[in-house]
Amino acid sequence: MKLLYQHLLAFLAVIITSIGIMGMSVIHYTRETAYEQNFVRLEGYAHAIGNLGLNNRSHTMIIDGDFLLKMQNVMSEDDVTMRIFDNKNEQICPVARADLRLPKKIFSQLKRGASLRVRNDHEKRGAKLSNSKAYTSVLVPWFYKGKLVGAILIGSRVANLEASIVSEKRNLLVAFLFSLLVGLILSLVISLYNDQRIKRLSQATQKVAAGDFSIQLDDQGKDEFDELARNFNKMIVALKKSQEEVAAQEKRRDQFMADAAHEMRTPLTTINGILEGLQYDVIPEDSKPKSIALMQRETKRLIRLVNENLDYEKIRNNQIMLVKANFNATQVLTDLLTQMKNKAQQMNDKLELSAPEELPVYADHDRFTQIMVNLVQNALQFTQNGTVKISGRRIEHGAEFAVKDSGIGMSKEQQKYIFERFYKADPSRARAGTGESGLGLAIVLSLVKQHGGQIKVESEPQHGSTFTFTIFDHGYEQYVKAKQ
């Protein structure tokens, strides 16, 4: 069933139920009110007649047939009928041909001062005003100085009372039909309005499924549909951004594959050429040692590429065991300057160290060294004729280290991806043979995170970059899942 029909049925069910309950309540209230007013009216007549017919001297009823007839003529327009009984339960007005009395049980209740109300004397055993017509009546006792002197049975026809109730029911039915018609029209309008909004959302979803991320729904902030539209718009923005991220990742992956193929093809071509030269004995004897040495260097280069990928996978999947201990980081940094001296000279760069003689750090010694080596290599790679500054200092509950260079720097967009696998801020350097595999900074990020540390980068194009990371003391680590 379509949602439109579901809404219509739901609205109509609510309307019919509500009107039905209200109608029943109104009819019940009208019926009760009509009978209550009639009882009060009849009891008023009964007390008035009792006051007129009581003889204070004899304490007896002096109402005769003529008086009663005149009284009935006065109330004929209300169709009121009455019977009067004395204190001996004998009917005195109108004069009956037979001995008519009230049932003993009812007369006993009257003697105790109880007034009785009967909605329909044909539905309840007791005193009747007529054998052919149903009456609603009251029985009222009359007392003088605490003694029963008589009683009156007075009533009006049920048919006349029910006529007003039937008229009220007819009016309620007309109101019910009119309300149902208005409710049907309103529910149809509301259902069509909501159905159109749902259709717009469905059409927008189909466009998104087809790859159109430019669609946006109107959001007036009125109800749940607008909230759904607002969330839909947020989803579109997120999907569009995700699509752009995927496209960027694909582009970087393709670039990595091209770079890896280039880096591996060059040493393989060199090795293959030397092997063919040795096979056909075209390499002079005095050149063979140099050729073999070249082949060894190219082989080591291939091994390094493979090992870096394997090392990264182990680090990312937490397959390495960190052996953390306290040691002096300054000694590691000093040794690092000695190791990187030749590479810095090749790039015509200057290495500088700023650290106290004692700089305690709680970390895995080998992995800490790997972090620093990768950061310094990265700085030298993108710096020529400049300076690379290495610094370290103690902070509260930890140690902070920084590698600052004066190289080419990075844009804000490049900084978003700098720690991702295979990303290169300057792919042209890889094609020129000076680039690395694109795994160094990804390995740094994973190792820092596994130490429970933090790392950040600050950079501007042509103004160099600064990588700063923190290693916390034992018990103060801040383990956060690294973005892979």
Secondary structure, 3 states (H helix, E strand, C coil): CCHHHHHHHHHHHHHHHHHHHHHHHHHHHHHHHHHHHHHHHHHHHHHHHHHHHEECCCCEECCCHHHHHHHHHHCHHHCEEEEEEECCCCEEECCCCCCCCCCHHHHHHHHCCCCEEECCCCCCCCCCCCCCCCEEEEEEEEEECCEEEEEEEEEEEHHHHHHHHHHHHHHHHHHHHHHHHHHHHHHHHHHHHHHHHHHHHHHHHHHHHCCCCCCCCCCCCCCHHHHHHHHHHHHHHHHHHHHHHHHHHHHHHHHHHHHHHHHHHHHHHHHHHHHHHHHCCCCCHHHHHHHHHHHHHHHHHHHHHHHHHHHHHHHHCCCCCCCEEEEEHHHHHHHHHHHHHHHHHHCCCEEEEECCCCCEEEEEHHHHHHHHHHHHHHHHHCCCCCEEEEEEEEECCEEEEEEEECCCCCCHHHHHHCCCCCCCCCHHHHHCCCCCCCCHHHHHHHHHHHCCCEEEEEECCCCCEEEEEEEECCCCCCCCCCCC
